[in-house]
Amino acid sequence: MLTVAELNEIRSRVRKQLRVRTNGSAVKVVISSGTTAIAAGSRAVMAAALDEIAAKGLHSVQIEQREIDVAAGEQPAVIIVTQGAETLVKNCTPDAMRELIQKAVLANGEVAD
């Protein structure tokens, strides 16, 4: 059984993670979440994106999941939206996701905490 302090810690951690999905930021990262994308590893890509955002203390990045219409062999796919421009990345890996977030934030002019 968890203590009240442990439950409060879990609640605060989850709230921080959810803020990344609804903050209306200038940089938006859309990660594919269809069946083939999940089978191809989009959950690992999502975890890498959330870890990178948390590690760097980024506030201008919003994460979104939805189905992206690309071939099954090109999954997982990611769309990076910065200043109105969209970039589609196919066959994205967790390491590539970390680099994409760093580049998108630099292009937007934010400095990490």
C-alpha positions as CSV (number, residue, x, y, z in Angstrom):
1,M,0.0,0.0,0.0
2,L,1.3,3.4,-0.9
3,T,1.6,6.3,1.6
4,V,0.0,9.7,1.1
5,A,3.4,11.2,0.4
6,E,4.1,8.6,-2.4
7,L,0.7,9.2,-3.9
8,N,1.3,13.0,-3.9
9,E,4.6,12.5,-5.6
10,I,3.0,10.4,-8.3
11,R,0.3,13.0,-8.8
12,S,2.7,15.8,-9.2
13,R,4.9,13.8,-11.7
14,V,1.8,12.9,-13.8
15,R,0.6,16.5,-13.8
16,K,4.0,17.7,-15.1
17,Q,3.8,15.1,-17.9
18,L,0.3,16.1,-18.8
19,R,1.2,19.8,-19.0
20,V,3.5,18.9,-21.9
21,R,0.5,17.7,-23.9
22,T,-1.7,20.8,-23.4
23,N,0.5,23.8,-23.1
24,G,-0.2,25.4,-26.5
25,S,3.5,26.0,-27.2
26,A,5.3,27.3,-30.3
27,V,6.9,24.0,-31.0
28,K,4.6,21.0,-31.4
29,V,5.8,17.4,-31.8
30,V,3.2,15.0,-33.2
31,I,4.1,11.3,-32.7
32,S,2.2,8.7,-34.6
33,S,0.1,6.4,-32.5
34,G,-1.6,4.0,-34.8
35,T,-1.4,0.3,-34.5
36,T,1.6,-0.1,-36.9
37,A,3.4,2.8,-35.3
38,I,3.0,1.3,-31.8
39,A,4.3,-2.0,-33.1
40,A,7.2,-0.2,-34.8
41,G,8.3,1.5,-31.6
42,S,6.4,4.8,-31.2
43,R,6.1,4.3,-27.4
44,A,9.9,4.4,-27.1
45,V,10.0,7.5,-29.3
46,M,7.3,9.1,-27.0
47,A,9.3,8.2,-23.9
48,A,12.4,9.7,-25.4
49,A,10.6,12.9,-26.2
50,L,9.2,13.2,-22.7
51,D,12.5,12.4,-21.1
52,E,14.3,15.0,-23.3
53,I,11.8,17.7,-22.4
54,A,12.0,16.9,-18.7
55,A,15.8,16.7,-18.7
56,K,16.3,20.0,-20.4
57,G,13.4,21.8,-18.6
58,L,11.8,22.9,-21.9
59,H,8.6,24.9,-21.7
60,S,8.0,25.7,-25.4
61,V,7.4,22.1,-26.6
62,Q,4.0,20.4,-26.8
63,I,3.6,16.7,-27.4
64,E,0.6,15.3,-29.2
65,Q,-0.3,11.8,-30.4
66,R,-2.3,11.0,-33.4
67,E,-2.4,8.7,-36.4
68,I,-0.1,9.9,-39.2
69,D,-0.8,8.6,-42.7
70,V,2.4,7.0,-43.8
71,A,3.2,3.5,-45.0
72,A,3.6,0.8,-42.4
73,G,7.3,0.3,-43.3
74,E,7.9,4.0,-42.5
75,Q,6.6,4.0,-39.0
76,P,7.0,5.4,-36.4
77,A,6.5,8.8,-38.0
78,V,6.9,12.2,-36.3
79,I,5.8,15.7,-37.4
80,I,7.7,18.7,-36.0
81,V,5.8,22.0,-36.2
82,T,7.8,25.2,-35.6
83,Q,6.7,28.7,-36.6
84,G,4.1,27.3,-39.0
85,A,6.5,24.9,-40.9
86,E,5.9,21.2,-40.6
87,T,8.6,18.6,-41.0
88,L,7.7,14.9,-41.4
89,V,10.3,12.4,-40.1
90,K,9.8,8.8,-41.0
91,N,11.4,5.7,-39.2
92,C,12.1,7.9,-36.2
93,T,14.2,6.4,-33.4
94,P,14.4,7.5,-29.8
95,D,17.9,9.0,-30.4
96,A,16.6,10.8,-33.5
97,M,13.7,12.2,-31.4
98,R,16.1,13.7,-28.9
99,E,18.0,15.4,-31.6
100,L,14.8,16.7,-33.3
101,I,13.6,18.3,-30.1
102,Q,16.9,20.0,-29.5
103,K,17.0,21.3,-33.1
104,A,13.4,22.5,-32.9
105,V,13.9,24.3,-29.7
106,L,17.1,26.0,-31.0
107,A,15.2,27.0,-34.2
108,N,12.5,28.6,-32.0
109,G,15.1,30.5,-30.0
110,E,14.5,29.0,-26.5
111,V,17.3,28.3,-24.1
112,A,16.9,25.3,-21.8
113,D,16.7,25.9,-18.1
